[in-house]
Amino acid sequence: MSLIVVDDPSDRPAWVRETIALLTAWSDRERASLLRLVAQADDAAIAAGTDDVWGLGQIAVHLL
């Protein structure tokens, strides 16, 4: 599922546009950080975790 943000209505307050820009920039940074962690992790670290205490792989799959 993708999120598509459109500039409609065009009279949307500037603070809403700025808030969306800040949130998407933060999301991009956090996604890149998570992908770096996964890329550096070994198979055991990615596979670790339980239903109660999630591991790196479970978190990555859930968020991505």
KAKAVEN-V34844 format. One record per backbone hydrogen bond with DSSP energy under -1.0 kcal/mol. CO is the residue of the C=O (numbers start at 1). NH is the residue of the N-H. E is the energy in kcal/mol with one decimal. If there is no record, write none. Layout:
# KAKAVEN-V34844
co | nh | e
CO | NH | E
CO | NH | E
This chain:
# KAKAVEN-V34844
co | nh | e
6 | 8 | -1.3
9 | 12 | -1.4
13 | 17 | -1.4
14 | 18 | -2.6
15 | 19 | -2.3
16 | 20 | -2.5
17 | 21 | -2.2
18 | 22 | -2.5
19 | 23 | -2.6
20 | 24 | -2.5
21 | 25 | -2.1
22 | 26 | -2.4
23 | 27 | -2.5
24 | 28 | -2.3
25 | 29 | -2.1
26 | 30 | -2.6
27 | 31 | -2.4
28 | 32 | -2.2
29 | 33 | -2.1
30 | 34 | -2.5
31 | 35 | -2.6
32 | 36 | -2.0
33 | 37 | -2.1
34 | 38 | -2.4
35 | 39 | -2.4
36 | 40 | -1.7
37 | 41 | -1.1
42 | 46 | -2.0
43 | 47 | -2.3
44 | 48 | -1.2
53 | 50 | -2.7
55 | 59 | -2.3
56 | 60 | -2.7
57 | 61 | -2.4
58 | 62 | -2.3
59 | 63 | -2.7
60 | 64 | -2.9
